[in-house]
Amino acid sequence: MREGIHPAYGPVVFRDRAAGHAFLTRSTMTSEKTIEWEDGRTYPVVDVEISDVSHPFHTGTARVLDTAGRVERFERRYGGQG
């Protein structure tokens, strides 16, 4: 790799604001905010609105919002077949 053209890659803490969960990983993201991690070291922290801990797909709380009744029409039409 060429020197001086790539961003710095280092440890960063990502904190899920919705779930109150944080995890340490490596990234090129930077932040002015820092946090003291479990190992006693201080790392930059990036606040995110959602992660795998709070995302409805991963938590199993995802709901199908169907205002037009498409699911009901499909079930009426094809529900008894198969």
N, C-alpha and C positions, 0 to 999 in steps of 0.2 A: 504494500500500500504506500502511496505517496504521503510524505510528511506534510503536516500543516493544513490538510484539506478536510479532514474528518473531525466531527465533534468529539469531545471527550466522552468516553464510555466508562461509567463507574457506578458504584452502589447508590441507589435511590430508594427511599421509602415511599410507597404509594398508599395513601390513606383514603378509604371509602367513607365519605361523609354520611351516607345513608345508613350504613350498618355499624359504623364505629370500628371497622376492621382495618388493619394495616399490615402490609407485607413488604419485605426487603427484597429487592431484585437489582439487576443491573440495567441501566438505560442511558441514553444520551440526553434525556430531559434534565433540565436544571431548574433550580428554584432558589429564591432568596431565603425562604423559610427553612428552618432546620428542626430536627427532632432528635432526642437522645433515645437510641434504640436499646433493646434488651441486653446487648453485649457491652453497653457502657459507652459506645462511640456515638458521635454526632453525625447524622447524615442529612442531606437535603430531603425535604418532604414535598410531595406533589399531592394535592387534594383532588380526588375524582368524585364525581357524583354517583357513580355506579360501578360495581365490579361483579365478579362471579359470586360473591357472597350475598349481594342484594339484588341481582338481576332476576326478574321473574322467570326467565327460561331455566336458569340453574336452580332456583329455589322451588320450582314446581307450582308456583302460584299464578302462572300465566293464564289469562282468561281470553276467550274469543269474544270480542265485542261485535255483535251482529245486529245492527239496528234495522236492516232491511228484511230480516227473516230468511236469509238465503239458506242457512243451515236447515231450518224447518222445512222449507220448500224442497230441498234436496232429499231430506229424509222421507217426506211424504211421497215423493216421486220414485225414489230408488231404494227406500229403506227395506222393503219386503223382498227384494231380489237378492240372490247370491247365496 
